[in-house]
Amino acid sequence: RKGGAHRFEGQRRGSMWGNLGRRVASSRFAAAFLRRTRKGSSRLTERPPKRSKALHVGEIYGFVGAITTTVFAALYFAWAYTPDAVLHALGIYYYPSKYWALALPVWLSGTAVAIFWLYEGMNLALSEPLHSLRSLQDGDPGDMPLTQVNAMLFDR
């Protein structure tokens, strides 16, 4: 097939107008034929050059990070669930205690929760009480002189 046209047996190559009756059997060919006759050229057979997509640095770091995380997770689970007898049979004698397989995630999770609580507690401790005048702010303090502000606030 050249140019998307269907060639039937016994059909001559050459003019597109020759055996038009047999060729319109396919709706796909009819649409291509109408497009070609409107444009007047064989632009349907030409394809625009493909642009190569450049990789961004973030995509590369993400791929490397995903592979690294997967490898370390597989090693961690292999170490945590493999019995000591199997590790000794493989010739592996120096590895951390199995206690840390459970203790490390628990300590890291507890530390993360404690950091969030400390952050919120520090913000509450450093903010003014709700009834304090220091918590009130004026949009633009240059509008009124300070004597007028003091007269309005304190001289009743």
N, C-alpha and C positions, 0 to 999 in steps of 0.2 A: 504494500500500500504506500503510495507516495502522495503526500499532501492531504491525507485524510480521506481520499476518494476510494470507494469500493470498486474493484475491477472484477467484472464478471467474466466467465469463460467465453471466449470467442469475441471479446470486445477489442476493438482496435485502439491503439494508443494514438494520441494526437488531439484533435479538436475536442473541446469540452462540449460542444453543441451537437456532436454526432449522434449518439444514442441516448438522448436525454430521457426518453420515456422509461427505459429500463433502469436508469440510474436513480431516479427519484423514489425508488422503492424504500429507501431508508430515510427517515426523518432527520437523522443526523447528517446525512449527506446533503439533504435539501437545505438545512440551515447553513452548512459550510458553503454550499453553492451560492446561496444568496449573499453571504458575506463577501465571497470572492468577486462576484459580479459588481457589487457596490464599490469595493475598493479598487478593483481593476488591476490587482497585482497578486503575486503569490506570497503575500506577507503572512499568511497563515502557517506556512511551513517554517518560517523563520521565527526563532524564539529569542527574546531579549537575553543578553548575557546575564548569568547569575552573579549576584553580588555575594562575596564571601562575608560571612558574619564574623566580626572581630570578637574575640573573647575579652570580657572585662576582668579586671583583677579580682573583683568580688566573686565572680563565678569560679575562678581557679581556687581562691582561698576556701570557698564553700565546699568544693569538691574534695580538696585535701582534708579539710576539717571533718567531713562526713566519713571519709575512708579511715582517718585516724581514730575517730570516735568508735567506729565499728570494730576496728582491730583491737583497741584497748578494752572495749566491752566484752568481746569474745574471750580475750585473755583473762579478764577478771572473772567471768563466769566459769571458765575452765578451771581456774585456780580455786574458786570458791566451792565448786561442786565435785571436784575430783578427789577421791579418797587419798589419804597419805600413802597407803600401800601401793596404789597405782603410780603415784609420782615417784616413789622410791624404786619401783620396778623399771621406770623409764630413765632412772639415773639422775633424777632431780631431787636434791637433798636440801638446797638452800632456798627457802621461800618464806614469806611472812607467815605469821601465825594465822590460823583460820578464824581466830577471834576478830581480827580486823576486817574480815569479809562482811560481818554484820555491824561492827562498831563504827567503822568509817562512814558509811552512809547515814547512820543514825546521828553521829556527831555533826556531820555536815548539814543535815536537815535542821537539827536543833540550833546550830549556829546561824543559819539563814533566818529562822523565825526570831531568834533573839536580836539579830541586827535590825529587823523590821520594827520590833517593839522598842528598841533603844532609839531608833530614829524618830518614831512617833512621840515617845516620851520626852526626848530633847526638844522637839518642836513645841510641845505643850508647856514645858518648863520655861522656855525662852520667850513665849508670847505673853502679852499683857493680859490681865484679867478683863472680863467683859465689861465691868463697871468702871474701868479706868478711863480717865480723860486722855491718856496717852494713846489709846487705841483709836481715837478720832483723828481723821486727817482732813485737811482742807485741800481742795483741788488745786488752787493757786493762792499761796499765802501773800502775794504781792498786791491783792485787790484792796485790802483795807489796812490802814495804819495800825500798829500794835496797840496804841492807846485806845483806839475805838474798839478793838477786839476785847481788851481788858475791861473797858467800861461796860460792854454788853454782857460779858460773862460774870463779872464779880460785883458790879454796882447795881443793885436792884432797888 
